[in-house]
Amino acid sequence: MVYLNCIKHAPNGSIAVVGGMDSATGKQEHYTESMAMGFINAGTKVFVVRDDHGREAAVRVAHHGGHHFLETHRDGVKTDNLGKLPMCHHETVAPAPPPYRPVPVHRGHAVGRAWRSRAR
């Protein structure tokens, strides 16, 4: 179980990163929204938000209009919502690798005008 204690928003206002204490390891961990949704959907990790009074709300994957996002279970208590968590200032998730860009194909010594003229 991961007790979430911070959140980082993307420029568009959606959740970019959630952070929390993993009860199995005792370490502060950070997950991108897609990583957290993957763990929740696979059932391998449970994410929970706990307020100052000890009330807990489970985090689940919700969808609306084809978009999937994280939300807490609606229980009428406002203090245990994801939006009430402070900003993450811990070490963040490793950045994604740069996109794959293939190396341009270089012509060998046999490809060129001289090779084309021999092929005729």
C-alpha positions, 0 to 999 in steps of 0.5 A, spaced: 500 500 500 502 506 498 500 512 502 500 518 498 503 525 501 504 529 495 502 531 488 505 534 482 501 537 476 502 538 469 502 544 465 494 543 463 492 542 470 492 534 470 496 530 475 503 528 472 506 525 478 504 522 485 508 521 491 507 517 497 510 512 502 510 505 500 508 501 506 512 495 503 519 498 503 518 504 507 521 508 502 518 515 499 516 513 491 514 517 486 509 515 480 507 518 474 500 518 473 500 512 467 504 508 472 500 509 478 494 507 473 497 501 471 499 499 478 491 500 480 489 496 474 493 490 474 492 490 482 499 490 484 499 496 488 494 500 492 494 507 493 491 511 499 490 518 501 490 519 508 488 526 512 490 529 518 485 525 522 487 518 519 481 518 515 483 514 508 480 514 501 482 509 496 485 512 489 482 509 483 482 510 476 476 513 473 474 515 466 470 520 462 469 522 455 475 517 453 480 520 458 482 516 464 485 519 470 486 518 478 481 520 483 479 518 490 473 515 492 467 520 493 466 519 501 464 526 502 470 528 506 474 533 503 480 533 507 482 526 504 482 528 496 488 528 491 487 535 490 488 537 498 495 534 497 501 538 497 506 539 491 511 534 491 518 537 492 522 530 493 526 527 488 521 526 482 521 520 477 526 519 472 525 523 466 523 519 460 528 517 455 528 522 448 524 519 443 527 514 438 530 518 432 534 513 427 540 515 425 540 517 417 542 512 412 549 514 409 550 511 402 556 507 401 562 508 396 558 503 391 552 508 391 552 514 387 552 516 380 558 512 378 554 506 381 547 508 377 551 509 370 554 502 371 547 499 372 544 502 365 
